[in-house]
Amino acid sequence: MGRLCQLGSTAMLLLAAGCHSSAQLCEVAPILPHGAVYVVDQNPVFLPHGPESYGLVFESVLQVLGDYGFEIREANRYDGRIETLPRIAPGLGLFLKPGSPDVRDRLLATLQTYRHRVLAEIQPAENGGFFVRFTAVKELEDLPRPIRSTVGAAVFRPDNTIDRQFEVIDATTYDSGWIFRGRDEGLEQELIRRLKKCL
């Protein structure tokens, strides 16, 4: 028992030391009970930096989105828009992975497949500084039946075992496998909090 405790404390020490030396997101993602009032900042949030610090603000927004596990789909420095690829939302089992702070959203993401997409817009303010708006959209996966369902298929399976999906690359195709479920304001507030902490 003493050896197990010693190994556990050594592992925690190494994890903490590695966490302080890396530039990744190390803090535990907050999980709040359903209906709890989250610290509400304005969205768009005002950042009082001079016009010469636009590059710093743009790179900080990219870093925050990267810290939360989002891959960048398109980043236009001249337009001030950053769009991410969809990312599967973490559930309660992945409470260390940053995501929505609402426990209800985490529970839903545990029981069903949700994903997030984020759009960040940076606009200059008239009196100096910048407005940064985060728009986080959550979507629910739409399946006709559960994947690999074996109910009623005791011996013979009527469907093919090889699932071939052919992708047609077309800008006008609609991703019909996902249902729009609105904005995730908790995730937006978490991104704003992280951005203000970085700057």
Secondary structure, 3 states (H helix, E strand, C coil): CHHHHHHHHHHHHHHHHHHHHCCCCCCCCCCECCCCCCCCCCCCEEECCCHHHHHHHHHHHHHHHHHCCCCEEEEECCCCEEEECCEECCCHHHCCCCCCCEHHHHHHHHHCCEEEEEEEEEEECCCCCEEEEEEEEEEEECCCCCCCCCCCCCCCCCCCCCCCCCCCCCCCCCCCCEEEEEECHHHHHHHHHHHHHHC
